[in-house]
């Protein structure tokens, strides 16, 4: 039976999100109805609001979500009503070559980028017709309907606010370290940008046993947070020559460097932070059409590598439960990453704070 839900909707007109009512249909075959417990407020959502990424509209934003399964459609076997789940914004088809190779993030059969379910539709609507769930999950809503492969069961002991972050920022940041860069114990690393995902990279480096871990940012508050999560050194990018300081700390450059902002200017400087043979990982996502200039000869002669990281190379069905278990074991202090727990109607304030760089992470908590 269709139900209504309050949701944060992007109308594509350049204005703030509008919190209004949408209709949520029952799940179809292979689909899952989820009552959201929490939704993260992520930089990818801001790209959409600020017109840097193009999407169909109207769109319910949010792609970091966790909640409880309310109902399932025909044929669903992975989850059942009452299960706690984290939502994956890249639902894998489980049939393409990438999925078969264990690269769910590279799935060619998903329609999540179109904000559509596998049948080409959505289960959200308003008085004007179809409403699109962002990346096919649309977590800034009290209810959503997702494909079965987008709902990953996790222990009920993991709070919804923490679980929601596992669904994107934690999987992305920790995954960039362990899946993309494969950082060994004792390797040196620099992290440029210490927002929510950057701090997750710091946590991943701490987990991997990297040393030293150098956090780079312009905000003292974020550098303090990075130290609390395991950074051994910090650099104020607006007051110190970053490449020089990183070189001094590491004795010639870092083994690994992570750009977690998505700014062309910082992407272009990433190779300068690396030792010969070092690996730079592009974690931050820039606006559409952004181009960066790299000294190709220097990169080649020094044997440096730049690696793109999408979703931290995660396989959600495997990595989400692992990250949840690490949290429960006290190995990932995710509670401390959340600086603000907010209501749905405070979402625009959270994006303003994100633009100003004054919070580590805001999470919408649904009653």
N, C-alpha and C positions, 0 to 999 in steps of 0.2 A: 504494500500500500504506500503510495507516495507520501512524503512528509516534507515539512518546510524546515529550513535552517537559516540562521543568520550567518552571513559570509562577507568577507572583504573583497569587493569586486573592482577590477580595473576596467574602465570603460574605454580606454584608449584615447581620451581627449586631453591628456596632459594634466588632469586634475588629480587631487588626492584620491586614495581608495575610498569607496563608498561602502559602508557597512549596511547591508540591506538583506532582505529575505529572498532566498532562492528555493525552488522546489527540487527535491531529491527523489528520483524514482527508485523502485526496488532493483536489486541487482539482477542482471540477466545471467545466462549460462556462463560459467567460468568467471564470475565476478563476485566481489565482496563488498558489503556495506559496512562502513566503519564509522563509529561514533568517536570523534576526535577528543583526545584528552589534552593535547598540546600541539602547538605549531611553532617552529622556529621562524625568526625574521632574518632572512638571509640576503646577502648582497646581490644574488641573482634576481631576487624579486625587485630590488631597487633598479637594476638595469632595465627591467620592463617598465616600471613606473616612470622612469626618467627618459623613456623613449630611445634608449641605447640598443635595445633588442626588440625585434618586431614579432608580435604574436597576434593570433586571432582574438577578437573581443566580442562581447564582454568575457572577462576571464576572472575566475576565482583564484587569487594568488595563493602562494604558499606551496612549498615542496618538501619541507622538513616536518614530518608529522608522525604522531603515534597515538594509538587509541585502542578501542575494544571492538571486536567483530560483533556486529548486531545481527547480521543475516548473511547467508551465502546463496549463490545461484546454483543451478543444476550443474553437477559434475565437479564441484569444488571439493578437493580432498586435503589440501595443505593446511587449511585452518578451519575452525568451527566457531559458532557463536560462543562468546565468552572469552575467546583467546585475546591476549594482549599482542598487538602487532606494531611493527615499525613499517612505514611506507617507503618504498623505493621509487624515486622519481624517474628512473629508467627501467620500466618493466621489461624483462627479457622475454623473447618469444620462445626460448628454449629449443629452437629447431634450426636456426641459421648456423653457418660455419663458425662465427664468432662465439656464439653460445656454446657450441660443441667443444670449442677450444678453451673454454673457461674464461672467456672475456665478455661477461654479461654487459659491461659498460659500452662495448662496441657493437652491440646487437644491431643487425640490419633489418630485423623483422618488427621492431617496436614502432609504435606511432606516438610515443610519449612526446617527442619534439613537436608534434602537431597538436598536442593537448587533446588527443583523441583516444578512445578505447579501441581495442583491436577491430571491432566491427565498423569503425569510422564514425561513431556517434559519441554522445556523452549521456550521463544520467542526470545532468543539471539543466534547469531551465528557469526562465522568469516569464513575465507577461508578454515579452517580445519574442520569445523563442529560446533556442539553445544557448546555454552558457557553457564556456569552456573551462575545465579544471586545469590549472597550470601544470604542465608536464604530466597530465593525466591523473594527478592526485589532488590538486587544489586543497591544500591542508588548512587554509585560513577559513574554515567553515566548520560548523558544528557536526556535519555529516558529509561523507563523500563515498563514492562508489569507484572501486579500482579493480583492475584485473587481478586474478588470483596470484600471479607471480610478483605483484607489487606489494603484497601483504606478507611480511615475514614475522613469524611467531617468535617472541622473546619471553623470558621469565617475567611473571607478574611483579616480581620484587623490584624491577627497574622502574623508577618513577617516570611518568609520561613526559615531563619536561626534559629529563635527561635522554630518554629514549628518542624523542623527536630529533635531537641533535645528532644522535648516532646515524640517523637517516640521511644526513648530508654532510655537515661540517666535520664531524668526527671521522666518518668513513673517508671523506676526501682528504683531510689533513693527515691522519694516521696512515691511511692507505698510500699517500704520496711517498711516505717514508719507507714503509715495509713492502709495498707492492711495486711501485714505480722505481724508486731509487735503490731499494734493497740495501739500506745503510747497514754496514757491519758494526759491531761493537768497537769503540775506540776511534771511529772515523770522525773527522771534524765537520761541522755543518754551520751554515749561516741561514737565518730565516728573515727575509725582508717583508715586513708587514705583520703586525701582531694583533689583528682582529680575531674574530672567533676561529676562522680556519687556520690562520697563522699560529694561534695558540695550540690548536690541535696538532699542527706539525711539530711544535715544540714538545708536546706530550709524546708524540710518536717517536721523536728522537731520544727522549728520556727512556722510553720503553725499550728502544733498540740498543741503548748503552753508548750513544754517540758522545764524543768529547773532543774539543769543547763544543758547546752549543751557543752560538752567538745570535742574539735577537736584535733586530734592527727596526726602529720605528721613530716617529717624531713626537710621540706622546709618552710622557713619563709614566702615566697610569698604565698604559699597555706594556711598557717595558717592565714595570713592577710585576704585572700579572705574569709576564713571560718568565721572570725569575722564580716566581712561586711554582711554576709548572716545570722547572728544571733547567732553564737557561743559565749557563755559567758566566756569560758575559753579555753586556748590552751596549748598543751603540745608538746615540741620538743622531739620526740622519740629517737633521737640520742644523747640527752644531759641529759634527765631526766628519772628516773624509772617510766614508764607509770602507772603500776598497783598501785604503792605507791601514786603517785600524784592523780590519779583518786579516790582512796580510801579516801584521805584527803579531796578532794573537795566535795565528795558526802557523807562523813560520813560512809564509809564502803563498798562502791561499787555502781556501776550504776544500775539502774533498767533495762536499756537496753544498749546493746553495739553492734555496727555495724562494721563488718570487710568489707572494701570496696577496698581491694587491690587484694586479691586472692593469697596471699603468705602463704605457709604452716606455716612459722615461726610466723606470726601474728595471723593466725587462731588458732594455739595451745595456744596462750596467751589469747584469748578472754574470756574464763571462769574466769580468774583471775581478770578481770575488773568488774565482776558482783557481786552485793549484793546477799545474799541468796534469792532464788526465782526469780532471775533475768533472763532475756531473751537475748541471743546472736543471732544476725541475720547475716548469711553468705550471703553477697551481692556480693563480689568480686569473680571472676571465675578463678580458677587455671589452669595450663596445664593439659592435659589428663593424667590420671593415678596417680595424686598427692594423697598422703596419709598423714593424720595428726594424731598425737598421743595426746589423751586427757586423763586426770586423771579421769577415769570413776567413781571411788568411791567418789572423791570430788564433781563431778558433781551431782551424785545421792544424796549424803547426804545433800548437800546444796540446793537441789531442783531446780537446774538451768536447763535451757532449751536452746538448740541450734536449730535454725530454718533455713532451707534453703529458700532462696528467689530467685525465677525465674521470671524475668520481673516485679518484685515488686508486684506479684500477680494481675497484671492489667487485666482488661477486656477492650481492646483498644476502642471498640465502645462506651463504657461509660466513661472511664477514660481520653481519649485524649481530648474530648470536655470539660470535667470538668477542666482539667489542663489548657487548652487554655483560658477558662473563668476566672480562677484564675489569669492568667497572665494579661489578659486585665483589670482586676479589681485592678491590682497593688499588689496582694498578693504574687506573685512569680516573683522576679526580674531577669528573665531569660536572659535579654540582657547582664547583667553584668557578666554572666557565660562565655560568649564567649570572649576569649582573642585574638584570631586570626581568621580573615576571609580571606580565601585563594582561589587561583585558583586551578582548577583540577590538573594542572601540578606541583603544589607545594605540592602534597600529601605526597611524600616520605620525604620531609623536616619535615612535621607535625609528621610523625611517629618517626623520629629521635628525635624530641623535646619531644615526649611522652616518649620514652625510657629514655631520660635524665631527665625527670620530670620537664621541664622548662615551661610548659604551663598548663593553666586550661582546655581550650577546644578550638580545632581548628574546623572550619566549612568551608566546600567547598561551595562557592557561585557560581552558574551558571549564566551566562549572559543571 
